[in-house]
C-alpha cells in the first residue's frame, strides 16, 4: 500500500474522515473492481479538530491528541508535475489553535494538494502533537516541490496541474510525498468543520501538455 490517512487516529473520536466514494470522474471497471475516488471531510471532536487527509506513506500511531505518520515512499524518477481532478466545498474556519485563532469565523478554509521529491535516507516522521513537520522552505533534502492551496468552491470536477519546481536538477530523488487535505492548516488543528474535498485520477506528468486552467490560488 502506497496511500494512507489519519483515520486510525481520528476514528476513535469522530469516525473516519477519509473514505472511498463512487463520486468519480469516469466510471469503469478494472481487474473486476469498480474504481472509486477519495473523499475527505474535516470534522471536530471534543478533544481536537481533524482534517480529512490522504498522503503517500504510512500511519504510525496515536500520540496525545494527534498522531505520528511516516511521509514518503521510495521513488527515483524526475516528473514534471502532478495532475488530476478535484472538487472542494470550503467551510468557514470554525476551530483553531494558536497562532491561528484570529481566523475563526472570518476566513474560509482552503484545500491543499502537495507534491515533492526528496533524497531523505528514510521516510519523514511527522508528529502532529509535538509540531514536527517537514520544513518545505528550508529542508535541504527537498529536490523539487509543488503545491496548490485554494478556497474556491468547486462543485464539479476540475482538472489541476501542479508543476514541480526543481531546486536541484543534478540530484536523484529517493522518496516522493503527495499529500491532500480538506483543511490546509489541519496539521495545526485549524480549519472549518464540514470542509470537503474529493480527488480522483492522479497522474505524474513527464511529457504531456499542461492543462490550461488551474485552481484559483489564494494567499
Secondary structure, 3 states (H helix, E strand, C coil): CCEECCHHHHHHHHCCCEEEECCCCCCCEECCEECCEEEEECEECCCCEECCEEEEEEEEEEECCEEEEEECEECCCCCCEEEEEEEEECCECCECCCCCHHHCCCCECCEEEEEEEECCCCCEEEECCCCECCCCCCCCCEEEEEEEEECCCEEEEEEEEEECEECCCCCCCCEEEEEEECCCCHHHCCECCCCEEEEEEEEEECCCCCCCCCCCCCC
